[in-house]
Amino acid sequence: MIPKEEGLKRSVGVLGLSANIMNIIIGAGIFALPAIVASKMGASSIVAYFFCGILIALITLCFAEAGSKVTITGGPYAYIQRAFGDYAGFIGGFFTAAGTLFADAAVSNVLIDILGSMYPFFEIQWVRLLFLFVIFFGLATVNVVGIKQGIGLVKFNTMAKLIPLLLLVVFGWKDVNFINLQIESAPSLKQLGETSLILFFAFQGCETGLIVGGEVINPKRTIPRAILISILSVVILYALIQTVCQGVLGSALPNFTATPLAETAKVIFGPIGFTILIIGAAISMFGFLSGSILNNPRLLYAGARDQVIPIKSLSKIHKSFSTPYIAIIIYACLAFFIAASGNFEKLAIIASSSMLIIYFGIAISVVKLRYSQKAQSDEFKIPGGLLVPILAMGIIIYFLSNLGKVEAIAAGISIGILSLIYVLIKVYKNKLK
């Protein structure tokens, strides 16, 4: 049975959804990771970008097919729940929410760290907490007011973050030393796996951008088009950024783990370049957070709508603004408290591992939905049969095999605890009947 989307308005088109996806993907990662990746693989680091690009392309094809079949609000949660039922949806919804919450917390911490490097005032603990409060609850207010206001802010932020990155790529070629781009030796599979697992944080976000599926105009056509446009653009942009940074800074690139793009811009444009990229990074991270507060609360709304989360108030829609206002406020509270208690590196690892589990679930869901749900003439179908979802699952398993023992054990324990919680919820519901 398809749940009803009572009160939500379909007002997001191809441009808005493409901007929404790109805005989420281009967050904090690309402003910090080029130096980390270069420290592990040197000039061959570009290989890791294309490896991650291949995986994200396979995954997004799976998202495109699933998104054209399941056009309600909820994104990954809705796809998995429709394919495998409430239990799988509950587990998938949790890992999606965990991944997005920890990613939000990681990015907000980096944003304050950048501001603190320029203005030490932001390093004071009470100022840091106040700033986090203003960010999350200010953005929550904008998104309670309406989806159009939220998408409008996302479009603006997407353009604002792309401009400095495009300037870096376009004007950076004049300072590229092609000797710095020579690959002296091929990376080992272990090197590639460990590096790609870290780099993958910069590619996450497509799943978050699709959570607004219930508010997308003509979703069967809009969702696949927006996914393909946004992902292709991001992969090309990332590869060009890494190439320019490596070509300009060479062996010195790993020395600038905090601000690799800003240091590259300093060489290209002089001191003003450093300032422009720092401001660009701050705008990019703020844009990521604005998109996240737009999309992610709808996970809570979808779970409550389907009665997977036994908190009915989360599914309430504001009578005037047509938004899931309680879910937005609750999500902002959770994100604020996690952000106030963590740091970027720890939060990023949790976010990446959570989302890889979700991506695996989406690939399996595509296979199940293809054979369990009657296809409509206007639905998107991945060419090549089952090759794409099977390849995606294989690469994800390879990525996850590079997780540390602590992260792997934590994921297993989480699934066990969630299973117990799900059973308790079912027992509670049965008693109420």
C-alpha positions as CSV (number, residue, x, y, z in Angstrom):
1,M,0.0,0.0,0.0
2,I,1.4,3.4,-1.0
3,P,1.3,5.9,1.9
4,K,-0.5,9.2,1.3
5,E,1.4,12.4,1.2
6,E,-1.2,14.6,2.8
7,G,-0.5,18.3,2.7
8,L,2.9,18.3,0.9
9,K,3.2,20.2,-2.4
10,R,5.1,19.1,-5.5
11,S,7.1,22.2,-6.3
12,V,10.7,21.0,-6.9
13,G,11.8,20.7,-10.6
14,V,14.9,19.4,-12.3
15,L,17.0,22.5,-11.7
16,G,16.0,22.7,-8.0
17,L,16.6,19.0,-7.4
18,S,19.9,19.0,-9.2
19,A,21.0,22.0,-7.1
20,N,19.7,20.3,-4.0
21,I,21.8,17.2,-4.7
22,M,25.0,19.1,-5.7
23,N,24.6,21.4,-2.7
24,I,24.6,18.4,-0.4
25,I,27.5,16.6,-2.1
26,I,29.8,19.6,-2.3
27,G,30.1,20.2,1.4
28,A,33.3,20.2,3.6
29,G,35.1,17.2,2.1
30,I,36.5,18.7,-1.1
31,F,37.9,21.6,0.8
32,A,40.0,19.4,3.1
33,L,40.5,16.0,1.5
34,P,42.8,16.7,-1.5
35,A,45.8,17.1,0.9
36,I,44.9,13.9,2.9
37,V,44.4,11.9,-0.3
38,A,47.7,13.2,-1.8
39,S,49.5,12.2,1.5
40,K,48.5,8.6,0.9
41,M,48.8,8.3,-2.9
42,G,50.7,11.3,-4.2
43,A,50.2,12.0,-7.9
44,S,48.2,8.8,-8.3
45,S,45.5,10.2,-6.0
46,I,43.5,11.1,-9.1
47,V,42.9,7.3,-9.4
48,A,41.0,7.3,-6.1
49,Y,38.7,10.1,-7.4
50,F,37.8,8.1,-10.5
51,F,37.4,4.9,-8.4
52,C,34.9,6.8,-6.1
53,G,33.3,8.3,-9.2
54,I,32.7,4.9,-10.6
55,L,31.1,3.7,-7.4
56,I,28.9,6.8,-7.0
57,A,27.9,6.6,-10.7
58,L,26.7,2.9,-10.1
59,I,25.0,3.9,-6.9
60,T,23.2,6.9,-8.4
61,L,21.9,4.7,-11.3
62,C,20.4,2.5,-8.6
63,F,19.0,5.6,-6.9
64,A,17.6,6.8,-10.3
65,E,15.7,3.6,-10.9
66,A,14.5,3.3,-7.3
67,G,13.5,6.9,-7.2
68,S,11.4,6.6,-10.4
69,K,9.6,3.6,-8.9
70,V,9.1,5.0,-5.3
71,T,8.1,8.6,-5.6
72,I,7.0,9.4,-2.0
73,T,8.9,11.4,0.6
74,G,11.7,9.4,2.4
75,G,14.5,8.8,-0.1
76,P,16.6,5.7,0.8
77,Y,14.3,4.8,3.7
78,A,11.3,4.7,1.4
79,Y,13.1,2.6,-1.2
80,I,14.3,0.0,1.2
81,Q,10.9,-0.1,3.1
82,R,9.0,-0.5,-0.1
83,A,11.3,-3.4,-1.2
84,F,11.7,-5.3,2.0
85,G,9.1,-4.1,4.5
86,D,9.0,-2.2,7.8
87,Y,11.9,-4.0,9.5
88,A,14.4,-3.3,6.7
89,G,13.0,0.2,6.4
90,F,13.5,0.8,10.2
91,I,17.1,-0.3,10.0
92,G,17.8,1.6,6.8
93,G,16.1,4.7,8.1
94,F,18.2,4.6,11.2
95,F,21.5,4.3,9.3
96,T,20.4,7.0,6.8
97,A,19.5,9.3,9.7
98,A,22.7,8.5,11.5
99,G,24.8,9.1,8.5
100,T,23.2,12.4,7.7
101,L,23.2,13.6,11.4
102,F,26.9,12.8,11.8
103,A,27.7,14.4,8.5
104,D,25.9,17.5,9.5
105,A,27.7,17.6,12.8
106,A,31.1,17.0,11.1
107,V,30.6,19.8,8.6
108,S,29.3,22.3,11.2
109,N,32.5,21.6,13.3
110,V,34.7,22.2,10.3
111,L,32.9,25.5,9.6
112,I,33.5,26.7,13.1
113,D,37.1,25.6,12.9
114,I,37.6,27.6,9.8
115,L,36.0,30.7,11.3
116,G,38.1,30.1,14.4
117,S,41.4,30.1,12.4
118,M,40.5,33.6,11.1
119,Y,38.8,34.9,14.2
120,P,39.9,33.3,17.5
121,F,36.7,34.6,19.1
122,F,34.9,31.5,17.6
123,E,37.2,29.2,19.6
124,I,35.6,30.2,22.9
125,Q,33.4,27.3,23.9
126,W,30.2,29.2,24.7
127,V,30.6,31.1,21.4
128,R,31.0,27.8,19.5
129,L,27.9,26.4,21.1
130,L,25.9,29.6,20.4
131,F,27.0,29.6,16.8
132,L,25.9,25.9,16.4
133,F,22.6,26.8,17.9
134,V,22.0,29.7,15.6
135,I,23.0,27.7,12.5
136,F,20.7,24.7,13.1
137,F,17.7,26.5,14.5
138,G,18.0,29.4,12.1
139,L,18.0,27.0,9.1
140,A,15.2,25.0,10.8
141,T,13.1,28.2,10.9
142,V,13.6,28.9,7.2
143,N,12.6,25.4,6.3
144,V,9.5,25.3,8.5
145,V,8.3,28.4,6.6
146,G,8.2,26.5,3.3
147,I,9.8,24.1,0.8
148,K,10.1,27.0,-1.8
149,Q,12.1,29.1,0.7
150,G,14.3,26.2,1.5
151,I,15.0,25.3,-2.1
152,G,15.6,29.0,-2.9
153,L,18.3,29.1,-0.3
154,V,19.8,25.9,-1.6
155,K,20.0,27.3,-5.2
156,F,21.7,30.4,-4.0
157,N,24.2,28.5,-1.8
158,T,24.9,26.1,-4.7
159,M,25.9,28.9,-7.0
160,A,27.8,30.7,-4.3
161,K,30.0,27.7,-3.5
162,L,30.6,26.7,-7.2
163,I,31.9,30.1,-8.2
164,P,35.3,30.0,-6.2
165,L,35.8,26.4,-7.1
166,L,35.3,27.1,-10.8
167,L,37.6,30.1,-10.6
168,L,40.3,27.9,-9.1
169,V,39.9,25.3,-11.8
170,V,39.8,27.7,-14.8
171,F,42.6,30.0,-13.7
172,G,44.7,27.4,-12.0
173,W,46.0,25.7,-15.1
174,K,48.5,28.6,-15.8
175,D,50.4,27.6,-12.6
176,V,50.2,23.8,-13.1
177,N,53.6,22.0,-13.3
178,F,52.9,18.8,-15.2
179,I,55.9,17.2,-13.7
180,N,53.9,17.2,-10.4
181,L,51.2,15.1,-12.1
182,Q,53.5,12.3,-13.2
183,I,52.5,9.0,-11.6
184,E,55.7,7.2,-10.6
185,S,54.1,3.9,-9.4
186,A,50.6,2.4,-9.4
187,P,48.9,2.3,-6.0
188,S,48.3,-1.0,-4.3
189,L,44.8,-2.3,-3.8
190,K,45.1,-1.7,-0.1
191,Q,46.2,1.9,-0.6
192,L,43.4,2.5,-3.0
193,G,40.8,0.9,-0.7
194,E,41.9,2.8,2.4
195,T,42.2,6.1,0.5
196,S,38.9,5.7,-1.2
197,L,37.1,5.0,2.0
198,I,38.2,8.4,3.4
199,L,37.6,10.2,0.1
200,F,34.1,8.8,-0.2
201,F,33.0,11.3,2.4
202,A,33.3,14.0,-0.3
203,F,31.0,12.1,-2.6
204,Q,28.1,11.4,-0.2
205,G,24.8,13.3,-0.4
206,C,22.8,12.1,-3.4
207,E,20.6,10.1,-1.1
208,T,19.9,13.1,1.1
209,G,18.9,15.2,-1.9
210,L,16.3,12.7,-2.9
211,I,14.4,12.6,0.4
212,V,12.1,15.4,-0.9
213,G,10.7,12.9,-3.4
214,G,7.2,13.6,-2.3
215,E,7.6,17.3,-3.3
216,V,9.2,16.8,-6.7
217,I,7.3,17.7,-9.9
218,N,6.9,14.7,-12.2
219,P,9.3,12.6,-10.1
220,K,9.6,9.6,-12.6
221,R,11.3,11.9,-15.0
222,T,12.7,14.6,-12.8
223,I,14.6,12.4,-10.3
224,P,16.7,10.4,-12.9
225,R,17.6,13.5,-14.8
226,A,18.6,15.5,-11.7
227,I,20.7,12.6,-10.4
228,L,22.6,12.1,-13.6
229,I,23.2,15.9,-14.2
230,S,24.4,16.5,-10.6
231,I,26.7,13.4,-10.2
232,L,28.4,13.9,-13.6
233,S,29.1,17.5,-12.8
234,V,30.5,16.7,-9.3
235,V,32.8,13.9,-10.5
236,I,34.3,16.1,-13.2
237,L,34.7,19.1,-10.9
238,Y,36.4,17.0,-8.2
239,A,38.8,15.4,-10.6
240,L,39.8,18.9,-12.0
241,I,40.2,20.3,-8.5
242,Q,42.5,17.5,-7.4
243,T,44.5,17.8,-10.6
244,V,45.0,21.6,-10.2
245,C,46.0,21.3,-6.5
246,Q,48.4,18.5,-7.2
247,G,49.8,20.3,-10.3
248,V,50.3,23.6,-8.5
249,L,51.6,22.4,-5.1
250,G,53.2,19.1,-6.0
251,S,54.8,17.3,-3.1
252,A,54.0,20.2,-0.8
253,L,50.2,19.5,-1.0
254,P,50.1,17.0,1.9
255,N,51.5,19.7,4.2
256,F,48.3,21.8,4.0
257,T,45.7,19.3,5.5
258,A,43.5,22.1,6.8
259,T,43.3,24.4,3.8
260,P,44.7,22.7,0.6
261,L,42.4,24.6,-1.8
262,A,43.1,28.0,-0.1
263,E,46.8,27.4,-0.3
264,T,46.5,26.5,-4.0
265,A,44.5,29.7,-4.6
266,K,47.2,31.7,-2.8
267,V,49.7,30.6,-5.5
268,I,47.3,31.3,-8.3
269,F,45.7,34.6,-7.2
270,G,48.0,35.8,-4.4
271,P,46.9,36.5,-0.8
272,I,43.4,37.5,-1.9
273,G,43.0,34.0,-3.4
274,F,43.5,32.4,0.1
275,T,40.8,34.6,1.5
276,I,38.4,33.9,-1.3
277,L,38.7,30.2,-0.9
278,I,38.3,30.3,2.8
279,I,35.1,32.3,2.4
280,G,34.1,29.9,-0.3
281,A,34.6,27.0,2.0
282,A,32.5,28.6,4.7
283,I,29.7,29.3,2.2
284,S,30.0,25.7,0.9
285,M,29.6,24.2,4.4
286,F,26.7,26.6,5.3
287,G,25.1,25.6,2.0
288,F,25.5,21.9,2.9
289,L,23.8,22.5,6.2
290,S,21.0,24.5,4.6
291,G,20.3,21.6,2.2
292,S,20.6,19.0,5.0
293,I,18.0,20.8,7.2
294,L,15.8,21.0,4.2
295,N,16.0,17.3,3.4
296,N,16.8,15.1,6.4
297,P,13.9,15.9,8.7
298,R,11.7,14.3,6.1
299,L,13.2,11.0,7.1
300,L,11.6,11.4,10.5
301,Y,8.4,12.5,8.9
302,A,8.4,9.4,6.5
303,G,9.1,7.0,9.4
304,A,6.2,8.4,11.4
305,R,3.9,8.5,8.4
306,D,4.4,4.8,7.8
307,Q,4.1,4.2,11.6
308,V,7.6,2.7,11.6
309,I,8.5,5.4,14.2
310,P,5.8,5.3,16.8
311,I,5.7,9.1,17.3
312,K,2.6,10.3,15.4
313,S,3.4,14.0,15.9
314,L,6.5,13.7,13.6
315,S,4.2,13.2,10.6
316,K,2.2,16.4,11.2
317,I,2.2,18.9,8.4
318,H,1.9,22.6,9.1
319,K,-1.5,23.9,8.0
320,S,-0.1,27.2,6.7
321,F,3.4,26.3,5.4
322,S,2.7,22.7,4.2
323,T,6.0,21.4,5.8
324,P,6.7,18.7,8.4
325,Y,7.5,21.3,11.0
326,I,7.8,19.1,14.1
327,A,10.2,16.7,12.3
328,I,12.3,19.7,11.2
329,I,12.5,21.0,14.8
330,I,13.4,17.6,16.3
331,Y,16.0,17.0,13.7
332,A,17.6,20.4,14.3
333,C,17.8,19.5,18.1
334,L,19.5,16.2,17.4
335,A,22.0,17.7,15.0
336,F,22.9,20.4,17.4
337,F,23.6,18.1,20.3
338,I,25.7,15.7,18.2
339,A,27.6,18.6,16.7
340,A,28.3,20.0,20.2
341,S,29.9,16.8,21.3
342,G,32.1,15.6,18.4
343,N,35.0,16.4,16.0
344,F,35.3,16.2,12.2
345,E,37.4,13.1,11.8
346,K,35.4,10.9,14.2
347,L,32.1,12.1,12.9
348,A,33.1,11.7,9.2
349,I,34.1,8.0,9.7
350,I,30.8,7.2,11.3
351,A,28.9,9.1,8.5
352,S,30.8,7.3,5.7
353,S,30.3,3.8,7.1
354,S,26.6,4.4,7.7
355,M,26.0,5.6,4.2
356,L,27.9,2.7,2.6
357,I,25.5,0.3,4.4
358,I,22.6,2.3,3.0
359,Y,24.0,2.3,-0.5
360,F,24.3,-1.5,-0.3
361,G,20.6,-1.6,0.8
362,I,19.6,0.6,-2.2
363,A,21.4,-1.7,-4.7
364,I,19.6,-4.8,-3.3
365,S,16.3,-2.8,-3.3
366,V,16.6,-2.1,-7.0
367,V,16.8,-5.9,-7.7
368,K,13.8,-6.6,-5.5
369,L,11.6,-3.8,-6.8
370,R,12.4,-4.7,-10.4
371,Y,10.8,-8.1,-9.9
372,S,8.2,-7.4,-7.3
373,Q,6.7,-4.2,-8.6
374,K,5.0,-3.8,-12.0
375,A,7.0,-1.4,-14.1
376,Q,5.3,1.7,-15.5
377,S,6.1,3.0,-19.1
378,D,7.6,6.3,-17.8
379,E,9.9,4.7,-15.2
380,F,13.7,4.8,-15.5
381,K,15.4,1.4,-15.9
382,I,19.1,0.9,-15.6
383,P,20.4,-0.6,-18.9
384,G,22.5,-3.8,-18.7
385,G,20.2,-5.9,-16.6
386,L,21.5,-6.6,-13.1
387,L,25.1,-5.7,-13.9
388,V,25.0,-2.2,-12.3
389,P,23.5,-3.1,-8.9
390,I,25.7,-6.2,-8.6
391,L,28.9,-4.2,-9.4
392,A,27.8,-1.6,-6.9
393,M,27.3,-4.2,-4.2
394,G,30.7,-5.7,-4.9
395,I,32.6,-2.3,-4.7
396,I,30.7,-1.4,-1.5
397,I,31.8,-4.7,0.1
398,Y,35.3,-3.9,-0.9
399,F,35.0,-0.4,0.7
400,L,33.5,-1.8,3.9
401,S,36.3,-4.4,4.1
402,N,38.7,-1.5,4.8
403,L,36.8,-0.4,7.9
404,G,38.6,-0.8,11.2
405,K,37.6,-3.5,13.7
406,V,36.1,-0.9,16.0
407,E,33.8,0.6,13.3
408,A,32.8,-2.9,12.0
409,I,31.9,-4.1,15.5
410,A,30.0,-0.9,16.3
411,A,27.9,-1.4,13.1
412,G,27.1,-4.9,14.1
413,I,26.1,-3.9,17.6
414,S,23.9,-1.1,16.2
415,I,22.0,-3.5,14.0
416,G,21.5,-5.9,17.0
417,I,20.2,-3.1,19.2
418,L,18.0,-1.7,16.5
419,S,16.5,-5.1,15.9
420,L,15.6,-5.4,19.6
421,I,14.1,-1.9,19.5
422,Y,12.0,-2.8,16.5
423,V,10.7,-5.9,18.2
424,L,9.8,-3.9,21.3
425,I,7.9,-1.3,19.1
426,K,6.0,-4.1,17.4
427,V,5.0,-5.6,20.8
428,Y,3.9,-2.2,22.1
429,K,1.8,-1.6,19.0
430,N,0.1,-5.1,19.3
431,K,-0.8,-4.3,22.9
432,L,-2.5,-1.1,21.8
433,K,-4.7,-2.9,19.3
